[in-house]
Amino acid sequence: MRSAAATASRYLGGEAPALDTVELDSTHGAEFIDADMQLQKYRAQLDAMESVALKADASRDFIRAIADEL
């Protein structure tokens, strides 16, 4: 049995949190999530990732350093 999972997601948020939506793209099509409990989980995941991610300048410098080593 072969199994493959490929999912892309986008968090679409703005000034009115009640209109926030998560779009999940998979091999079965798009799914839109707008239930507050589910959105809270996605917000928490994004907050956690942003807290450990490099800032834009540091990220560019890191990528350039790797490219220079190639």
TORPA-4810 file (N, C-alpha, C, O; in nm, 3 decimals):
<nodes>
NODE_1_0.084_-0.117_0.000_0.000_0.000_0.000_0.089_0.124_0.000_0.181_0.135_0.081_M
NODE_2_0.061_0.216_-0.091_0.136_0.342_-0.097_0.051_0.453_-0.040_-0.071_0.455_-0.056_R
NODE_3_0.116_0.543_0.027_0.044_0.657_0.084_0.127_0.781_0.063_0.248_0.780_0.083_S
NODE_4_0.062_0.888_0.023_0.131_1.016_0.007_0.037_1.125_0.054_-0.082_1.126_0.022_A
NODE_5_0.091_1.216_0.128_0.010_1.328_0.175_0.083_1.457_0.139_0.199_1.476_0.173_A
NODE_6_0.013_1.543_0.073_0.068_1.674_0.040_-0.040_1.776_0.069_-0.147_1.775_0.008_A
NODE_7_-0.013_1.863_0.162_-0.111_1.963_0.199_-0.043_2.098_0.213_0.061_2.109_0.279_T
NODE_8_-0.100_2.198_0.151_-0.055_2.335_0.169_-0.166_2.408_0.244_-0.284_2.378_0.227_A
NODE_9_-0.126_2.503_0.325_-0.228_2.578_0.397_-0.197_2.726_0.393_-0.081_2.766_0.385_S
NODE_10_-0.300_2.806_0.400_-0.289_2.951_0.406_-0.383_3.000_0.514_-0.499_2.958_0.523_R
NODE_11_-0.331_3.090_0.597_-0.415_3.153_0.698_-0.448_3.291_0.645_-0.360_3.375_0.628_Y
NODE_12_-0.574_3.314_0.619_-0.620_3.442_0.565_-0.684_3.520_0.678_-0.796_3.492_0.719_L
NODE_13_-0.613_3.618_0.727_-0.663_3.696_0.840_-0.654_3.844_0.812_-0.582_3.888_0.722_G
NODE_14_-0.728_3.920_0.889_-0.727_4.064_0.870_-0.773_4.137_0.993_-0.760_4.089_1.106_G
NODE_15_-0.828_4.255_0.969_-0.872_4.342_1.078_-0.990_4.284_1.156_-1.005_4.312_1.275_E
NODE_16_-1.071_4.204_1.091_-1.189_4.145_1.157_-1.166_3.996_1.177_-1.191_3.918_1.085_A
NODE_17_-1.119_3.953_1.296_-1.089_3.811_1.318_-1.205_3.718_1.288_-1.184_3.601_1.257_P
NODE_18_-1.328_3.767_1.297_-1.443_3.682_1.269_-1.447_3.638_1.123_-1.516_3.542_1.088_A
NODE_19_-1.372_3.707_1.037_-1.369_3.671_0.895_-1.247_3.587_0.860_-1.232_3.548_0.744_L
NODE_20_-1.161_3.557_0.956_-1.042_3.475_0.931_-1.082_3.339_0.878_-1.185_3.283_0.916_D
NODE_21_-0.999_3.287_0.789_-1.024_3.157_0.728_-0.891_3.087_0.702_-0.793_3.151_0.665_T
NODE_22_-0.888_2.958_0.722_-0.774_2.876_0.684_-0.815_2.797_0.561_-0.921_2.735_0.558_V
NODE_23_-0.730_2.801_0.459_-0.755_2.721_0.339_-0.651_2.611_0.335_-0.531_2.637_0.338_E
NODE_24_-0.697_2.488_0.328_-0.610_2.371_0.316_-0.625_2.315_0.175_-0.736_2.283_0.132_L
NODE_25_-0.514_2.304_0.104_-0.515_2.245_-0.030_-0.453_2.107_-0.021_-0.344_2.091_0.033_D
NODE_26_-0.521_2.009_-0.073_-0.468_1.873_-0.074_-0.500_1.809_-0.208_-0.557_1.873_-0.297_S
NODE_27_-0.463_1.686_-0.221_-0.491_1.615_-0.346_-0.640_1.595_-0.368_-0.683_1.560_-0.478_T
NODE_28_-0.718_1.617_-0.264_-0.864_1.600_-0.275_-0.936_1.733_-0.295_-1.059_1.735_-0.299_H
NODE_29_-0.863_1.841_-0.307_-0.923_1.972_-0.329_-0.905_2.063_-0.209_-0.834_2.030_-0.114_G
NODE_30_-0.969_2.178_-0.215_-0.955_2.279_-0.110_-1.059_2.258_0.000_-1.172_2.216_-0.026_A
NODE_31_-1.017_2.288_0.121_-1.108_2.284_0.236_-1.090_2.417_0.309_-0.977_2.461_0.331_E
NODE_32_-1.200_2.481_0.345_-1.196_2.609_0.414_-1.242_2.590_0.558_-1.346_2.530_0.584_F
NODE_33_-1.163_2.641_0.651_-1.191_2.627_0.793_-1.213_2.766_0.851_-1.127_2.854_0.838_I
NODE_34_-1.329_2.786_0.914_-1.356_2.916_0.973_-1.417_2.907_1.113_-1.459_3.008_1.169_D
NODE_35_-1.423_2.787_1.169_-1.473_2.769_1.304_-1.371_2.824_1.405_-1.252_2.795_1.394_A
NODE_36_-1.419_2.902_1.501_-1.329_2.971_1.593_-1.235_2.876_1.668_-1.117_2.906_1.681_D
NODE_37_-1.285_2.762_1.715_-1.198_2.668_1.789_-1.084_2.618_1.701_-0.970_2.608_1.746_M
NODE_38_-1.114_2.586_1.575_-1.010_2.539_1.484_-0.913_2.652_1.451_-0.792_2.630_1.444_Q
NODE_39_-0.965_2.773_1.429_-0.879_2.887_1.398_-0.784_2.917_1.512_-0.669_2.955_1.489_L
NODE_40_-0.829_2.900_1.635_-0.742_2.924_1.751_-0.620_2.831_1.745_-0.509_2.873_1.779_Q
NODE_41_-0.641_2.708_1.704_-0.529_2.613_1.692_-0.430_2.658_1.584_-0.309_2.650_1.603_K
NODE_42_-0.482_2.703_1.470_-0.395_2.749_1.363_-0.322_2.876_1.405_-0.203_2.892_1.375_Y
NODE_43_-0.390_2.968_1.473_-0.325_3.089_1.521_-0.211_3.054_1.616_-0.102_3.112_1.608_R
NODE_44_-0.235_2.961_1.705_-0.132_2.919_1.802_-0.013_2.858_1.729_0.102_2.886_1.765_A
NODE_45_-0.037_2.776_1.627_0.072_2.717_1.551_0.152_2.825_1.478_0.275_2.821_1.478_Q
NODE_46_0.083_2.921_1.417_0.154_3.028_1.348_0.233_3.114_1.445_0.347_3.152_1.416_L
NODE_47_0.176_3.144_1.560_0.248_3.222_1.661_0.375_3.149_1.705_0.481_3.211_1.721_D
NODE_48_0.364_3.018_1.725_0.480_2.939_1.768_0.589_2.940_1.660_0.707_2.954_1.691_A
NODE_49_0.550_2.926_1.534_0.648_2.927_1.425_0.714_3.065_1.412_0.835_3.075_1.393_M
NODE_50_0.633_3.170_1.422_0.688_3.305_1.410_0.784_3.337_1.524_0.878_3.413_1.506_E
NODE_51_0.761_3.279_1.641_0.847_3.308_1.755_0.987_3.249_1.740_1.081_3.297_1.804_S
NODE_52_1.003_3.148_1.656_1.135_3.086_1.638_1.194_3.112_1.500_1.308_3.074_1.473_V
NODE_53_1.118_3.176_1.412_1.165_3.202_1.276_1.264_3.318_1.275_1.257_3.409_1.357_A
NODE_54_1.356_3.312_1.181_1.449_3.422_1.160_1.372_3.543_1.106_1.273_3.528_1.035_L
NODE_55_1.419_3.662_1.139_1.363_3.783_1.080_1.403_3.785_0.932_1.492_3.711_0.891_K
NODE_56_1.337_3.869_0.853_1.357_3.871_0.707_1.503_3.892_0.670_1.557_3.819_0.587_A
NODE_57_1.569_3.992_0.730_1.710_4.018_0.697_1.799_3.900_0.734_1.885_3.861_0.655_D
NODE_58_1.779_3.845_0.851_1.860_3.731_0.895_1.835_3.609_0.807_1.927_3.532_0.780_A
NODE_59_1.712_3.592_0.762_1.679_3.481_0.674_1.750_3.495_0.539_1.807_3.399_0.488_S
NODE_60_1.747_3.616_0.483_1.818_3.639_0.355_1.967_3.615_0.371_2.030_3.552_0.285_R
NODE_61_2.024_3.664_0.481_2.168_3.644_0.505_2.201_3.495_0.516_2.302_3.450_0.464_D
NODE_62_2.116_3.421_0.584_2.136_3.277_0.601_2.132_3.205_0.466_2.216_3.120_0.437_F
NODE_63_2.034_3.241_0.384_2.020_3.178_0.252_2.139_3.214_0.164_2.192_3.128_0.093_I
NODE_64_2.183_3.341_0.168_2.300_3.382_0.090_2.425_3.305_0.134_2.505_3.263_0.051_R
NODE_65_2.441_3.288_0.264_2.558_3.215_0.315_2.560_3.071_0.266_2.665_3.018_0.229_A
NODE_66_2.443_3.009_0.264_2.436_2.871_0.214_2.465_2.868_0.064_2.537_2.781_0.016_I
NODE_67_2.409_2.964_-0.010_2.431_2.968_-0.155_2.578_2.992_-0.185_2.631_2.936_-0.282_A
NODE_68_2.645_3.073_-0.105_2.787_3.101_-0.126_2.873_2.977_-0.104_2.981_2.965_-0.162_D
NODE_69_2.825_2.885_-0.021_2.900_2.762_0.006_2.886_2.659_-0.105_2.964_2.564_-0.111_E
NODE_70_2.789_2.676_-0.192_2.766_2.579_-0.299_2.866_2.593_-0.412_2.860_2.518_-0.509_L
</nodes>
